[in-house]
Amino acid sequence: MKETKNIIKKTEITEFALRHFDKSFGGTKILDRTPGQFMGELHDVATSEYIDGYADFCRLVPVVNFTNAATGVLPITVENYQYLRSGYGSRTSDELPVLSRWLELPTPKPVASHLMLVLYSKAQLDSEALENNSESYVGLGADWGIVAILGQMTASEEPMKPMTMLRNALGKGEGGSGVELDREKYKKAVDFWSKNATVK
């Protein structure tokens, strides 16, 4: 049994993940709680199991959404295709901008049914911080750090974006994790992200 409650007790939120509490962030936003309040309530809603991530240093923790966070992904349909946009962007000022696409809907996004927490081990965070000369992960006093919070309509893992896989393969110096590209997982990700899009 992969006990989520045990891993959450050993988890802190990283500085990198604080972007989810900023109203100007383009991804999943949590604006009805402070990071401290979020972490305090997280212990009460953690599910019984976590999911192994794409590498041994990664864990995925699905929880029922207890915030006002909206879903970050929707299927591309005939009705919303006209709102599909594309452009270059980066997650931090140190990263090279990459091409991405998203939906800009004229109506409010649906509230997510679940939040998928992406956790990295302290060892991985320390390694990336050292490689990038970054302070985003420095001072983590826990075994695991939350690096992303994804609003979803299911508790299942959604494939990582192909561009994220490529960035990871480029290495820690380019903002990735250093994990080599898995061609089969990449193809599955392309299939998923050809039919779905991030919602801003």
N, C-alpha and C positions, 0 to 999 in steps of 0.2 A: 504493500500500500504506500503510495506517495503522498504523505501527509502534508497538505498545504498549510495548515495552521502552524506546524512546526517550522516550516521554511519562512513563513511570514514573520514569526517571532524573531528571526535572525536577519531581517531585511530592513534596509533604510532606503529612502528616496535619494537619488543622485541629483546633483546640481543640473545635469543635463536634462533630467526629466521634469525639472521645475517649469520648463516651457509650456507644459500642459495646463498650468495655472495662470497663464498670461493670455489675456483676451486677444492679443494680436497674433497669436500662434495659429498656423494654418491647419494643424491636425486636431486631434481630439482635445477639447478644452473642458476643464473643470473649473467653473467660476463660482460655484455656490459653497465652496469649502477651501480653507487654506491647506497647504501641504500637511501641516501638523494635524488638522482635523481629519483629513483624508486617511492618514496613516493610523490615527487612533481608531477610526471606525472600521478599518480594513480587517482587523482581527475578528470582528463579529460576523463578517459576511463571507469569509474565506470558505471555499468548497472543500470537499474531502480529499481531492487529488489534484496534483499539478501535472503538467504535460512536459515531457522532455523536449528541449528546444533543438535548434539546428546544429548545435555543437555541445560538447560535454560541459561547457561553462554557462550554458543558457537554460533557463527554466521558464515555462509559460504558466501563469496562474489565472484561470478564468474565475471571475466573481460576478454575481448578480449586480447590476448597476445600481448603486445607492446614491448617485449624484445626478446632476442635470445634464451630464455629458450626452451629446448626440452621437449617433452612429458616424463612423468615419469612412464607411464604404457602402456603396449601393450598386446594384446591377445597372448596367447601361441598357436603357429601354428606348423604344420609339418615342415615348413621351418626354424623356429627359435628355435625349441625344443632343438637342439644340443648345443645351447648357454646358456641354463638354468643352473645356478649355485646355490649353497647353502652354508651357513656358519653361524657362530655366530658373532653378532655385537651388539653394543649399540649406542644410540644417544649421550650420554655424558659419561664422565669417571666415574660418580657416579652411573650410571645404570648398572644392571646386563645384560650381553650379552644374547641375545635370538637368536634362530634359525630363519633364514629368507632365502628367495630365490630371485633370480633376473636374468635378462637377460644381458649377456655381448656380445653385437652385434659387429661384425667386421666392420660394416659401421656406419656412423654418425646417431644418433637418429633423427627422424622427429621433426621439430619444433612444439611445442604445439600450438593449435588453441586458447586455453584459459588458464588462470591462475585461480586456485581456492584458494582464501585467507581464511585461517582458523583463526578466531578471538576469543579470550577469553576476558571476562569482566575483568576490573581492580580488582574487588573483588575476582575473582577466581585466578588471577595471584598473588595477594598479599597473598592469602591463601596458594597456592602451594609454594611460595617463603619462607613463614614462616615455613611450614611443612618440607621443604627440606633444610632449612638454605641456600638457594640459592640467589645469587645476580642477576640472569638472568632477573628477572622481577622487581627488585627494581627500584624506581624512575620513573615509568611510569606516565607521566603527562596527560594521556588521559583516556577516559572511556573504550576504547578497545585496545587490543594489538594483532598484527599479530604474531602468533606462528608458522605458516607453510605457505608455498607457493607451490602449487602443479601444475605442468605442465600437462595439460590434452588435449585430443582431442575432448572433449565435454564441455558444460557449466553445465552439470548435476553433481550431487553429486555422487562420487564413494564410495562404502562401505569402512569403516575403516577396516584396516587389523585385522584379528582375534587376533593376538598377541597384538596389541595395545589395543583392547577391554579388554583382560585379564590383561594387565598392568594397565589400568585404574581401573579395579576392585580390583587390589591389593592395591591401595591407593596411596596417595600423597607421602608417604615415599619411594615408589619404582618407582617414576617418573610418576605415573599415576594421573588421575584427581579425583579419588575417586568415580566415577560413577559405580553403580552396573551393572553387566553383564545382558544384555537383550538376552535371548536365541534365540528368533526369528531373531533378527538383526544379531546375531552371525552366525546363519545358513545361512542367506543371504550373509553374508560376506565370509563365507567359499565357497559358490557356486561361487561367483564372483572371488575370489582369487585362486580358483582351475583352472580357465580358463584364468586368466591374471597374469602378473608378473611385478614387478618393473623393470625399465630399468636403468642400470648404464652406 
